[in-house]
Every structure is written in C-alpha cells, then in structure tokens.
C-alpha cells in the first residue's frame, strides 16, 4: 500500500498521532479510537494491521498485551517526497513575514492580543 493511501485515512492518522506520544497498548488505542470514531475493536485492529504491514508501526508483545510504536522510516520517505514542494510554502511564509515586518500587511485578527475569532 502506498504511503499516501495509508495516511489518507483519518483513523490511521489519528492512531499515528497517538503513537507519536510514545508506545501504546492496543487496548489504549482501541479505547481512544472507539470513543472518537465509534469503531469497534476489530475495526481498530484492522487499521493497526495496515499500519504494521505498511511499515508505519511496529508491535511487540509484553505478556498478553501488544504494544505499538511509530516506525519513522516510511515517514522519512514521505518527508523526502514532500521536500520538492516545501519551497512553495516556505516562499509564501517568507513573503508574508516580510510584509508583516514592513507593515504592509496586518496579522490575522486571531493573532492580535485579546482578539478572538
């Protein structure tokens, strides 16, 4: 499965976000994903299997528990692919920063102290 097919699913992205905070048991993952997405344990297990088989996650046994962790190799490949496009947002951010510094552009209202959008 292609990396973007894996990352294109919001459930799998959320699982990776959970794993980015550190190793998690399958039970803990199922509890969070079940509450947030209304998915049953077998459904969450399917997403964990996809992450494992595509190389985004590793699993190790700890007694009866299964502990999942992020494997960074596929994420590095995605980052390398994105590198050729990074200049598009870097240039735009640099231009906005320069305009702000020169007073040509005002920051969004949400950036102003005491303002809420």
C-alpha positions in Angstrom: 0.0 0.0 0.0 1.3 3.4 -0.9 2.2 5.8 2.0 -0.5 8.3 1.0 -3.1 5.6 0.9 -2.2 4.7 4.4 -2.1 8.3 5.6 -5.2 9.2 3.7 -7.4 7.6 6.3 -8.3 9.8 9.3 -8.4 6.8 11.7 -4.9 5.7 10.8 -3.6 9.3 11.0 -5.1 9.6 14.5 -3.5 6.3 15.5 -0.1 7.6 14.4 -0.8 10.8 16.4 -1.4 8.7 19.5 1.8 6.7 18.8 3.8 9.9 18.3 3.4 10.5 22.0 5.0 7.1 22.7 4.4 3.4 22.8 0.7 2.5 23.3 -1.1 -0.7 24.0 -3.7 -1.9 21.5 -6.3 -1.7 24.3 -5.5 2.0 24.9 -5.6 2.7 21.2 -8.9 0.9 20.8 -10.4 2.9 23.7 -9.4 6.3 22.2 -10.3 5.4 18.6 -13.5 3.7 19.6 -14.6 6.8 21.5 -13.6 9.3 18.8 -14.7 7.4 15.7 -17.2 4.9 17.0 -15.2 2.0 15.7 -15.2 -1.4 17.3 -12.1 -3.3 18.4 -12.0 -5.5 15.3 -12.1 -2.3 13.1 -9.3 -0.7 15.1 -7.3 -3.9 14.8 -7.7 -3.8 11.0 -6.2 -0.2 10.9 -3.4 -1.3 13.2 -2.6 -4.2 10.9 -2.5 -1.8 7.9 -0.1 0.4 9.8 2.1 -2.6 10.7 2.1 -4.2 7.3 2.9 -0.9 5.6 5.8 -0.3 8.0 4.4 2.8 9.8 4.1 1.0 13.1 5.8 -1.8 14.9 4.4 -4.1 17.5 5.9 -6.1 20.4 4.4 -8.5 22.8 4.5 -7.7 26.5 2.8 -10.7 28.1 -0.7 -10.7 26.9 -0.5 -7.1 25.7 0.5 -5.8 22.3 2.5 -2.5 22.4 2.5 -0.4 19.2 5.1 2.3 18.3 5.8 4.5 15.3 8.3 3.4 12.8 9.8 6.5 11.3 11.2 5.0 8.0 8.0 5.5 5.9 7.5 9.0 7.4 11.1 9.9 6.3 10.1 8.7 2.8 7.0 10.9 2.8 9.1 13.8 4.0 11.7 13.3 1.2 8.9 13.3 -1.3 7.4 16.5 0.1 10.8 18.2 0.0 10.4 19.2 -3.6 7.2 21.1 -2.7 8.4 22.7 0.5 9.7 25.7 -1.3 6.1 26.6 -2.2 5.0 27.1 1.3 8.4 28.4 2.5 8.4 31.1 -0.1 4.9 32.1 0.8 5.6 32.2 4.5 8.8 34.2 3.9 6.8 36.7 1.9 4.1 37.1 4.5 6.7 37.5 7.2 8.5 40.2 5.2 5.2 42.0 4.6 4.3 41.9 8.3 7.8 43.2 9.2 7.5 46.1 6.8 3.9 46.9 8.0 2.4 46.2 4.6 0.2 43.5 5.9 -1.7 43.2 9.2 -1.7 39.9 11.1 -5.0 38.0 11.1 -7.4 39.2 13.8 -6.9 35.9 15.6 -3.2 36.8 16.1 -3.9 40.1 17.8 -3.7 40.0 21.6 -7.1 39.9 23.2 -8.9 39.1 20.0 -11.0 36.0 19.3 -12.3 34.8 16.0 
